[in-house]
Amino acid sequence: MKKGYSRFGRREFLRRGFTVGAAGLLEPLAGTEEVSDSPKPGMGISDLRLQTSKVNELESFYRDVIGMQTHRNSGNLIVEAGATRITFEAVSDREPFYHMAFNIPENKLDMARHWQKQRTDLIRRGKSEVIHFSHWNARSIFFRDPAGNLLEYIARHDIENAVGGEFSSADILYASEIGLVVDDVAKIVAAAKKDLNLGIYRDNGANFASIGDEHALLVVVKRDRKWFPARERSAKVFPLSATIRKPKARSLVMSEYSYRVSTN
């Protein structure tokens, strides 16, 4: 994402891999180091640590199709998605998939739709390629990467981040959503409030809740609920770690799911 550095400042991204610890959580490999600029409070998810059985395919996709900067470490793939670092840990005993959304400038959803259609198929809801979330004052498009990850560009009109020019990969600002698949949504809502000081955004139901704000949301869904918008694939549990930019460091470990969410 060569043009994106002018917006966020050039960053030295994580050059290390991750392993699964005793509790099934993704943890750094020993003897690795990180050098990065100071995070910007309130501006999205800074780090995602996920798993994949398709490292080579994802490297080609995010580098050559989307135009993000990537590199390898110990067999793992690191993707610079705007101001978010995504580390895909290589696994061979499962085929993990996740839901991620990326904020884009609020005036560029239609341009993003045309740009992405030149690169991948878009997921429709009925006949529409653009999904309007009226209660969020936002519009989105959805597509998948080669591992089956459900990806979303979302233009949130409550954020004043309009910019000029044609859409490019530089307009993929940061990851603003990560899906957490659980058995008891209300339990996770309560734990996020207690341990992370994150409250409900605009959804709080038995099968779906949104926790956080427009810059960083935990999208909590009940296990086996069909992923929106196509509703073709059921939500499954796969290990993940996420770090949200907030002024105070907090942590929530959900060992039964091999999830760790932190603020920092």
C-alpha positions as CSV (number, residue, x, y, z in Angstrom):
1,M,0.0,0.0,0.0
2,K,2.6,2.4,-1.1
3,K,0.5,5.6,-1.3
4,G,-1.1,5.0,2.2
5,Y,2.0,6.1,4.1
6,S,1.3,9.8,3.5
7,R,-1.9,9.4,5.5
8,F,-0.6,7.4,8.5
9,G,3.1,8.0,8.6
10,R,5.5,5.3,7.5
11,R,5.5,2.4,10.0
12,E,7.9,-0.5,10.6
13,F,5.5,-3.4,10.8
14,L,5.8,-6.5,12.9
15,R,8.5,-8.9,11.5
16,R,7.7,-12.0,13.5
17,G,5.4,-15.0,13.6
18,F,3.0,-16.4,16.2
19,T,2.3,-19.7,17.8
20,V,-0.6,-21.2,19.7
21,G,0.0,-21.3,23.4
22,A,-1.2,-23.8,26.0
23,A,-4.6,-22.1,26.1
24,G,-4.9,-22.2,22.3
25,L,-4.3,-18.4,22.1
26,L,-2.1,-16.9,19.5
27,E,1.2,-15.8,21.1
28,P,4.4,-14.3,19.8
29,L,7.3,-16.6,18.9
30,A,10.3,-16.2,21.2
31,G,13.1,-13.9,20.3
32,T,11.2,-11.6,18.1
33,E,11.0,-7.8,18.1
34,E,8.6,-5.1,17.0
35,V,9.2,-1.5,15.9
36,S,6.3,0.8,15.1
37,D,5.1,4.3,15.5
38,S,2.9,5.2,18.4
39,P,-0.7,4.2,17.9
40,K,-3.3,6.8,17.3
41,P,-6.0,6.6,20.0
42,G,-9.5,5.8,18.8
43,M,-8.4,4.9,15.3
44,G,-9.3,1.3,14.7
45,I,-7.9,-2.1,15.4
46,S,-4.1,-1.9,15.5
47,D,-3.4,-5.7,15.3
48,L,-5.2,-8.8,14.3
49,R,-3.7,-12.3,14.7
50,L,-5.5,-14.9,12.8
51,Q,-4.9,-18.4,11.3
52,T,-5.0,-19.7,7.8
53,S,-4.3,-22.9,5.8
54,K,-3.7,-20.8,2.6
55,V,-0.7,-18.6,3.3
56,N,0.5,-18.6,-0.3
57,E,-2.9,-17.8,-1.7
58,L,-3.5,-15.0,0.8
59,E,-0.1,-13.5,0.1
60,S,-0.8,-13.2,-3.6
61,F,-4.3,-11.9,-2.9
62,Y,-3.4,-9.1,-0.5
63,R,-0.2,-8.1,-2.3
64,D,-1.1,-8.4,-5.9
65,V,-4.9,-8.1,-6.0
66,I,-5.6,-5.6,-3.2
67,G,-2.2,-3.8,-3.3
68,M,-1.2,-4.1,0.4
69,Q,2.3,-4.6,1.6
70,T,3.1,-8.1,2.8
71,H,6.0,-10.0,4.2
72,R,6.8,-13.4,5.7
73,N,8.2,-14.5,9.0
74,S,8.7,-18.1,10.0
75,G,6.1,-19.3,7.5
76,N,3.5,-16.8,8.7
77,L,2.1,-14.0,6.6
78,I,2.0,-10.3,7.7
79,V,-0.3,-7.9,5.9
80,E,-0.3,-4.2,6.3
81,A,-3.9,-3.2,6.0
82,G,-3.8,0.6,6.3
83,A,-3.1,1.3,10.0
84,T,-3.8,-2.3,10.9
85,R,-1.3,-5.2,11.0
86,I,-2.8,-8.6,10.2
87,T,-0.7,-11.6,11.0
88,F,-1.9,-14.9,9.5
89,E,-0.4,-17.9,11.3
90,A,0.0,-20.9,9.1
91,V,-1.9,-24.0,10.2
92,S,-2.6,-27.3,8.4
93,D,-5.1,-29.1,10.5
94,R,-8.1,-26.8,9.8
95,E,-9.4,-24.2,7.4
96,P,-10.1,-21.1,9.4
97,F,-12.1,-18.2,8.2
98,Y,-13.1,-14.9,9.8
99,H,-15.1,-11.7,9.2
100,M,-13.2,-8.4,9.0
101,A,-14.4,-5.0,7.9
102,F,-12.2,-2.0,6.8
103,N,-13.2,1.6,7.1
104,I,-12.9,3.6,4.0
105,P,-13.5,7.3,3.3
106,E,-17.2,7.9,3.8
107,N,-17.6,9.4,0.3
108,K,-15.9,6.6,-1.6
109,L,-18.2,3.5,-1.3
110,D,-19.4,3.7,-4.9
111,M,-15.9,4.1,-6.2
112,A,-14.7,1.2,-4.0
113,R,-17.4,-1.0,-5.5
114,H,-16.2,-0.4,-9.0
115,W,-12.6,-0.8,-8.0
116,Q,-13.2,-4.1,-6.2
117,K,-15.4,-5.5,-8.9
118,Q,-12.4,-5.3,-11.2
119,R,-10.5,-7.6,-8.8
120,T,-13.1,-10.0,-7.2
121,D,-16.7,-11.0,-7.2
122,L,-18.9,-9.0,-4.8
123,I,-21.4,-10.7,-2.5
124,R,-24.9,-9.6,-3.2
125,R,-28.0,-9.3,-1.0
126,G,-30.7,-10.0,-3.5
127,K,-29.8,-8.0,-6.5
128,S,-27.8,-5.3,-4.6
129,E,-24.0,-5.2,-4.3
130,V,-24.2,-2.3,-1.8
131,I,-25.6,-3.0,1.6
132,H,-27.2,0.0,3.4
133,F,-27.1,-0.2,7.2
134,S,-29.6,2.6,8.0
135,H,-29.3,2.3,11.8
136,W,-25.5,2.6,11.5
137,N,-25.7,5.4,8.9
138,A,-23.3,3.4,6.8
139,R,-23.0,1.5,3.5
140,S,-20.8,-1.5,2.7
141,I,-19.7,-4.0,0.0
142,F,-18.7,-7.6,0.8
143,F,-16.3,-10.0,-0.9
144,R,-14.1,-13.0,0.1
145,D,-10.4,-13.7,0.0
146,P,-9.0,-17.1,-1.1
147,A,-9.3,-18.5,2.4
148,G,-13.0,-17.7,2.6
149,N,-12.5,-14.8,5.0
150,L,-15.6,-12.5,4.7
151,L,-14.2,-9.0,3.9
152,E,-16.1,-5.7,4.0
153,Y,-15.4,-2.1,3.0
154,I,-17.6,0.1,5.0
155,A,-18.2,3.9,4.6
156,R,-19.5,5.2,7.9
157,H,-21.2,8.6,7.3
158,D,-20.9,9.6,11.0
159,I,-17.2,9.8,10.5
160,E,-16.0,13.0,8.7
161,N,-13.2,11.4,6.7
162,A,-14.1,12.3,3.1
163,V,-11.2,12.8,0.8
164,G,-10.7,13.6,-2.9
165,G,-9.4,11.5,-5.7
166,E,-10.2,8.1,-7.1
167,F,-10.4,5.0,-4.9
168,S,-7.2,3.0,-4.4
169,S,-5.8,0.6,-1.8
170,A,-4.6,3.8,0.1
171,D,-8.2,4.4,1.0
172,I,-8.4,1.1,3.0
173,L,-7.8,3.0,6.3
174,Y,-7.8,0.3,9.0
175,A,-9.7,-2.7,10.2
176,S,-12.8,-1.6,12.1
177,E,-14.5,-4.9,12.8
178,I,-13.6,-8.4,13.7
179,G,-16.1,-11.2,14.2
180,L,-16.2,-13.1,17.4
181,V,-18.2,-16.3,17.2
182,V,-19.5,-17.5,20.6
183,D,-22.2,-19.6,22.2
184,D,-23.5,-17.0,24.6
185,V,-23.6,-13.5,23.1
186,A,-24.9,-11.8,26.3
187,K,-22.0,-13.3,28.3
188,I,-19.5,-11.7,26.0
189,V,-21.3,-8.4,26.0
190,A,-21.0,-8.3,29.8
191,A,-17.4,-9.4,29.8
192,A,-16.4,-6.7,27.3
193,K,-18.0,-4.1,29.4
194,K,-16.3,-5.3,32.6
195,D,-12.9,-6.1,31.3
196,L,-12.5,-3.8,28.3
197,N,-14.8,-0.9,29.2
198,L,-16.5,-1.3,25.8
199,G,-20.2,-0.9,25.6
200,I,-22.9,-1.7,23.0
201,Y,-22.8,0.2,19.7
202,R,-26.2,-0.2,18.1
203,D,-27.1,-3.9,18.3
204,N,-27.7,-6.1,21.3
205,G,-29.6,-9.3,20.6
206,A,-29.4,-12.9,21.6
207,N,-27.7,-13.9,18.3
208,F,-25.9,-10.7,17.3
209,A,-24.3,-7.7,19.1
210,S,-21.9,-4.9,18.1
211,I,-19.5,-3.7,20.8
212,G,-17.3,-0.6,20.6
213,D,-17.6,2.3,18.3
214,E,-17.3,3.3,14.6
215,H,-13.6,2.9,14.6
216,A,-13.4,-0.5,16.2
217,L,-16.2,-3.0,16.7
218,L,-16.4,-6.5,18.0
219,V,-19.1,-8.1,16.0
220,V,-20.3,-10.9,18.3
221,V,-22.4,-13.6,16.6
222,K,-23.8,-16.9,17.9
223,R,-22.1,-20.0,16.7
224,D,-23.6,-21.4,13.5
225,R,-25.5,-18.3,12.7
226,K,-25.3,-17.7,8.9
227,W,-22.9,-14.9,8.0
228,F,-24.6,-11.8,6.5
229,P,-25.2,-10.9,3.7
230,A,-25.2,-14.1,1.6
231,R,-26.1,-16.3,4.5
232,E,-24.4,-19.2,2.8
233,R,-21.8,-20.1,5.4
234,S,-22.3,-20.7,9.2
235,A,-20.1,-18.9,11.7
236,K,-17.4,-21.1,13.3
237,V,-14.9,-20.6,16.1
238,F,-11.2,-20.2,15.2
239,P,-8.5,-18.8,17.4
240,L,-7.8,-15.0,17.1
241,S,-6.2,-12.1,18.9
242,A,-7.1,-8.4,18.4
243,T,-5.8,-5.2,19.8
244,I,-7.9,-2.0,19.7
245,R,-6.4,1.4,20.0
246,K,-7.6,2.9,23.3
247,P,-5.8,5.1,25.9
248,K,-5.9,2.5,28.6
249,A,-4.5,-1.0,28.4
250,R,-7.1,-3.7,29.2
251,S,-7.5,-7.3,28.3
252,L,-10.2,-9.9,27.9
253,V,-9.3,-13.6,27.4
254,M,-12.0,-16.0,26.3
255,S,-10.1,-19.3,26.7
256,E,-13.1,-21.4,25.8
257,Y,-12.9,-19.9,22.3
258,S,-9.1,-19.2,22.1
259,Y,-9.8,-15.5,21.8
260,R,-7.9,-12.6,23.3
261,V,-9.0,-9.0,22.9
262,S,-6.9,-6.1,24.3
263,T,-6.9,-2.4,24.3
264,N,-3.7,-0.4,24.2
